[in-house]
Amino acid sequence: MTLLARIWGLCVVLVLALAMSSPADAQTAGKPRVYLLRGLANIFSLGMDDLAAKLNARGIKATVHSYADWQAVSAAAVAEAKAGKRRPSTVVIIGHSLGADAAVYMGNRVTGEGVPVPLVVTFDPVTPTTASAAIGKVVNYYVASGSGKPVAGPKVQNINMASDSKVGHFNIDKLAALHEKVIAMIDRPAPRPRRPRPAATVPPVATPAAPATPSAAPAAAAVPAGAAPSSGSATETAAVPAAARAPN
């Protein structure tokens, strides 16, 4: 096969791969990209695979990786989040055991590269870690009576599961109830737009009534018929009676 034929064949495979992946990319538009990290030997954290399958079924792109690869996964996550975008897309990181430790390390690394990480979820980390304040929220499910360790940081919620004797290091990552809680944190519905509040109606200010204009002078009383007009002042109101005459 000639070199040109090989190149052509690779181009065809690449086009087919892009065509097959485009519906999934369209389906996950606007949703975070989720990375899950398994623990020791890559075989004791199969709850991560189960959770990834549940997320993918909801249209949330999720992949599972070994804790040992967290640095390479971090670099790939940053590149994917920034590729062809004015603003990087969001990344969510989940891990169990040593993968939980690596999830915190990865969250610190990815946010340090300017990619938003609204959520990191850890299942029973085995090493004391500190989460960066740049991570939106860290939820740590751990068993304090076993090998689990709390996570430090300003935005960390440590949830001790030691009160349930059925929960241990090797099954905490597989609990369906915790999976549902994690999915609810990731797959939140878009907030409804707030209705604009009606403008407050200001009661009209009462205008004080203008003071009454006083009359110039009270009207003079009518003079009885036959009576002589009064020669008094204008303020007098009683006319002089006809019988009251000056003596002769």
Secondary structure, 3 states (H helix, E strand, C coil): CCHHHHHHHHHHHHHHHHHHHHHHHHHCCCCCEEEEEECHHHCCCCHHHHHHHHHHHCCCCEEEEEHHHHHHHHHHHHHHHHCCCCCCCCEEEEEECHHHHHHHHHHHHHHHCCCCCCEEEEECCCCCEECCCCCCCEEEEECCCCCCCCEECCCEEEEECCCCCCCCCCCHHHCHHHHHHHHHHHCCCCCCCCCCCCCCCCCCCCCCCCCCCCCCCCCCCCCCCCCCCCCCCCCCCCCCCCCCCCCC
